[in-house]
Each structure stands twice: as C-alpha cells, then as structure tokens.
Amino acid sequence: MFPNLGDKYICIKEIGSGGAGVVNLALDTNTGFQVAVKTLFRSHFENNPKMLERFRIEANIYLMLSHPNIVKLKDLILKDGAHLVMDYIEGMTLDHYIKTVTGPIPSEVAIAIIKEIASAIGYAHQKHIPISGYSGVLHLDIKPSNILISNTGKVMVIDYGISQGSNEDRFNQRIGSLMYMSPEQLQTNSILDCRTDIYALGVLLHQMLTNTTPYSAKFSQEEIISKIQNEPLERLVNIYPHVDIRLQKIIDTSTSKNPNNRFKNCVEFINSLEKITNETN
C-alpha cells in the first residue's frame, strides 16, 4: 500500500526495499518529473520521538548536500510516516551491477568508480553544517546497495538518511550494515570520524575487485564481529588472481583495525589511487 503523500506526489510502483524502508517511484505533479520516495518503516521511530527528531535533523542536513555524485534529496515529508523524496536515477545498484554485468570489476574501472564515491564522501566530510554537533557529515552505511550506477555510467551515492555529524550522540545504537562496519563502529560509545567511512570504502573496493562480500553468509553475527575486530580481509589474490596487487596495500591501509593507521581523509585515499593510475600510464 502506497503512503499518503498528499497531492504533490503520486506513487506509481515500488522499486526497492531494504532494512530501513521501502522505495517507491512517484510522479512530482508540480514538475512532471519522476522521483524516488523512500518511506521509513514505522518501527524505526514509532513511540520514539528522539529518533524521529534525529531523522528530521539528518534529512534537513541531507538537503544541504549538493555534489555531482550524491543523489539529491528534494523534500522531507513527515505525514503518514517519514519519507525522503529524492531525484530518480535510472540504473542499478552497484551490487546488482557486479552480480549481473561485470563480475570482478577490472582494476582500472574499479579505481575510477571508487574515486567518484570517495569524492562524494569526502565532500560531505568537509561540508560546513550550521548545526551544533556537526563538524562534517559521515555516511556510516557505505555499501554496494547504497551506490547507483546510472544508465549513462554515472556513479551516485545514496542514503544519507542515517548520516551523522562527527560529534553527534548516537543514542547508544549501532548504525550501518555489519559487514561494512569498522571495529570502532561496532562500539556504541565510540567517537566516529571520517576514518570510519574510509574503512567502509576499503571494504567496498575489496568487494568490487573480487565479486565477493567481505564475510561469507555462513558466518554467524558473532563470528563476523570477531573477524572485523581481529582479522584482516582475505588477500585479494587468494580470491581473484588477476587483480592489480598494488591495490592490496590501499585496502590494508583503509581497513586497518586502528583508525590512526588508516588514510586520514578521502583526499589521501584518492591520491593513493591516482598514484597507481599514474604509474600504469
């Protein structure tokens, strides 16, 4: 059943769903353009006014983000639930792209894609937000299903709906998707910064190059947590021998258990990738 969004948006069909909510294709009757409307499951905020207020703040911050590689949020609706209205991008998610189009992505293509993603993430890290507690915006849920590859080949980051300011209280909750979480993100009382997103970028690059998720579904949640805390990711060549082995060091640095040993920011991460590109050329 479609949400009641008033006269401005007319829902057409469901186009996706996940752990946080359902996404519907809708028509913006004011402009005539199609939009994507993400409706959060009521269980996320029902009877929890603090969570709803945080969502409102996060969505208003998302409205401030404007980058070529970030899907633009157009509207926030708090009626008959909580809804984010975004530009509709025709294409497919990165996980679907890997599974159905490319398999392991060739190293030079993977570098080009991850650089665009890191550019968007780095922009948000440096974005000035005029709200107390925000010295930049963290994504905290970087994963293939939150990356879109448009039909024209453009790379777009989505789902800044759970993003957070680097100094913001997390209400003692884990936020994100377990397989892409850094060790410090597993701890609800830890202070997070841009290096948490850099960890996820390293995991994402690993998956792009190998066509495998970071940890097999055969592992229990407790086993995955233990591996995140104690074990490096599987060596690239053990999974896909044709990978450019120079990328292993970048992944190792990005996913170091100690944040102090990671790239300090997305600029450093991108520069390390460009060095490989320049050496190849």
C-alpha positions in Angstrom: 0.0 0.0 0.0 1.4 3.4 -1.0 1.9 6.1 1.6 -0.4 9.1 1.6 1.9 12.0 0.3 -0.8 14.5 -0.5 -1.5 15.9 -3.9 2.1 16.8 -4.8 3.4 13.2 -5.2 1.6 10.3 -6.8 3.1 6.9 -6.2 3.5 4.7 -9.3 5.1 1.5 -8.2 7.5 0.0 -5.6 11.1 -0.1 -6.9 13.0 -1.3 -3.9 13.1 -2.2 -0.2 15.7 -2.8 2.5 16.2 -2.9 6.2 15.3 0.7 6.7 12.3 1.1 4.4 10.6 0.9 1.0 11.3 3.0 -2.1 8.5 3.9 -4.5 8.7 5.6 -7.8 6.4 8.6 -7.8 5.4 11.5 -10.0 6.1 15.1 -8.9 2.9 16.7 -10.1 4.4 20.2 -9.8 7.3 19.5 -12.2 6.1 16.4 -14.1 9.3 14.6 -13.3 9.6 11.2 -11.7 11.1 11.0 -8.2 12.1 8.2 -5.8 10.3 8.3 -2.4 11.9 6.3 0.5 9.4 5.6 3.3 11.0 4.5 6.6 9.5 1.6 8.4 7.5 2.9 11.4 9.3 0.6 13.7 12.4 2.9 13.4 10.7 5.8 15.1 7.2 4.9 16.3 6.9 5.8 20.0 10.5 7.2 19.9 10.2 11.0 19.5 14.0 11.3 19.9 14.6 9.1 16.9 12.1 10.9 14.8 13.6 14.3 15.7 17.1 13.0 14.8 15.7 11.7 11.5 14.3 15.2 10.8 17.6 16.8 11.5 19.5 14.3 9.4 17.1 14.8 6.5 17.5 18.6 6.7 21.2 18.2 6.6 20.9 15.9 3.6 19.0 18.7 1.9 22.2 20.8 2.2 24.4 18.4 0.4 25.0 19.2 -3.3 27.6 17.1 -5.2 27.6 15.5 -8.7 28.0 12.1 -7.1 25.3 12.3 -4.4 21.7 11.7 -5.3 19.9 14.9 -4.5 17.3 15.0 -1.7 14.4 17.2 -2.8 11.9 17.0 0.0 11.2 15.7 3.5 7.6 14.7 4.4 6.6 13.8 8.0 3.0 12.9 7.2 1.6 9.3 7.4 5.1 8.3 8.4 8.5 9.6 7.4 9.5 10.0 3.8 12.5 11.2 1.8 11.9 12.4 -1.8 14.9 12.1 -4.0 15.9 12.5 -7.6 15.1 9.3 -9.5 18.2 7.9 -11.2 17.6 5.2 -13.9 20.2 2.5 -13.5 21.1 -0.2 -11.0 22.8 -0.6 -7.6 26.5 -1.4 -7.5 25.9 -4.9 -6.1 23.5 -5.7 -8.9 26.0 -4.3 -11.4 28.7 -6.6 -10.1 26.5 -9.6 -10.0 24.9 -9.2 -13.4 27.2 -7.1 -15.6 30.9 -7.3 -14.6 31.7 -9.9 -12.0 35.0 -8.8 -10.5 35.5 -5.3 -11.8 38.7 -4.7 -13.7 41.2 -2.8 -11.5 41.3 0.4 -13.6 37.5 0.6 -13.7 37.2 -0.1 -10.0 39.7 2.7 -9.3 37.6 5.1 -11.4 34.4 4.1 -9.6 35.7 4.2 -6.1 37.4 7.6 -6.7 33.9 9.1 -7.6 32.4 7.6 -4.5 35.3 8.8 -2.3 34.9 12.3 -3.8 31.3 12.4 -2.7 32.0 11.0 0.7 34.9 13.4 1.2 32.8 16.4 0.2 30.3 15.5 2.9 33.0 15.1 5.5 34.1 18.7 4.8 30.7 20.2 4.4 30.0 23.0 6.9 26.7 22.4 8.7 25.4 25.2 10.8 24.1 22.9 13.5 25.7 22.2 16.8 27.4 18.8 16.9 28.2 18.8 13.2 31.7 19.4 12.0 31.1 17.4 8.8 28.7 14.7 7.7 29.5 11.0 8.0 27.7 8.5 5.8 28.1 5.4 8.1 26.4 3.0 5.7 28.7 2.8 2.6 27.9 -0.5 0.8 27.2 -1.6 -2.8 23.4 -1.3 -2.4 23.8 2.4 -1.5 25.8 3.1 -4.7 23.9 3.6 -8.0 25.4 3.2 -11.5 23.2 5.2 -13.8 22.3 4.1 -17.3 24.8 6.7 -18.5 27.6 5.3 -16.3 27.5 8.0 -13.6 28.3 6.9 -10.1 25.9 8.1 -7.4 25.9 7.8 -3.6 22.5 7.4 -1.9 21.0 7.1 1.6 22.5 9.9 3.7 19.3 9.4 5.8 21.3 7.8 8.7 24.3 10.1 8.3 25.7 11.8 11.4 27.7 14.7 12.5 31.2 13.6 13.6 30.4 14.9 17.2 26.8 13.7 17.4 25.4 11.4 20.1 24.4 8.0 18.5 21.8 7.2 21.2 23.9 4.1 22.1 23.0 2.4 18.8 25.0 0.6 16.2 24.3 2.3 12.9 25.2 0.8 9.5 25.5 -2.6 7.9 27.5 -5.2 9.8 29.7 -6.4 7.0 31.0 -2.9 6.2 31.4 -1.6 9.8 34.7 -0.7 11.2 35.8 -2.0 14.6 35.0 1.3 16.3 31.6 1.4 14.7 30.7 -1.8 16.5 31.1 0.0 19.8 28.1 2.2 20.6 30.0 4.5 22.9 32.9 5.2 20.5 33.6 8.5 18.8 33.5 8.2 15.0 35.1 10.4 12.3 35.8 10.3 8.6 38.2 7.3 9.0 35.1 5.1 9.8 33.8 5.8 6.3 37.3 5.3 4.8 37.3 1.8 6.4 34.0 1.1 4.5 35.5 2.4 1.3 38.3 -0.1 1.6 35.8 -3.0 2.2 33.8 -1.8 -0.8 36.9 -1.7 -3.0 37.7 -5.2 -1.9 34.3 -6.4 -2.9 34.4 -4.6 -6.3 37.7 -6.3 -7.2 36.8 -9.8 -6.0 33.0 -10.1 -6.6 32.7 -11.5 -3.0 31.1 -10.0 0.1 33.6 -9.2 2.9 32.4 -12.1 5.0 30.5 -15.2 4.0 26.9 -15.6 5.0 27.9 -18.9 6.6 29.4 -17.0 9.5 27.2 -16.0 12.4 26.9 -12.4 13.6 29.2 -13.1 16.5 31.9 -14.6 14.1 31.7 -11.7 11.8 32.1 -9.2 14.7 35.2 -11.2 15.8 36.7 -11.1 12.3 36.1 -7.4 12.0 37.8 -6.8 15.3 40.7 -9.2 14.8 41.3 -10.4 11.3 42.4 -8.6 8.1 40.3 -9.0 4.9 41.1 -12.0 2.8 44.1 -11.4 0.4 42.8 -10.2 -3.0 44.9 -12.7 -5.0 43.6 -15.6 -3.0 40.1 -14.8 -4.3 40.8 -13.3 -7.8 44.4 -13.9 -9.1 44.1 -11.3 -11.9 43.7 -8.3 -9.6 46.3 -5.5 -9.5 48.2 -6.4 -6.3 49.2 -2.8 -5.7 45.6 -2.2 -4.6 46.2 -4.6 -1.6 48.2 -2.0 0.3 45.5 0.6 -0.2 42.9 -1.8 1.1 45.1 -2.8 4.0 45.6 0.9 5.0 41.9 1.7 4.6 40.8 -1.2 6.7 43.4 -1.1 9.5 41.9 -2.1 12.8 43.5 1.0 14.3 41.9 4.2 12.8 45.3 6.0 13.4 46.9 3.8 10.7 44.2 4.5 8.1 44.2 7.3 5.5 43.4 10.5 7.4 40.8 11.6 4.9 39.4 10.9 1.5 41.9 13.1 -0.2 44.7 10.8 0.9 42.7 7.8 -0.2 42.1 9.2 -3.7 45.7 10.3 -4.0 46.9 6.8 -3.3 44.6 5.5 -6.1 45.8 8.2 -8.5 49.4 7.2 -7.9 48.6 3.7 -9.2 46.9 5.2 -12.2 49.8 7.4 -13.0 52.3 4.6 -12.6 50.2 2.5 -15.0 50.1 5.2 -17.6 
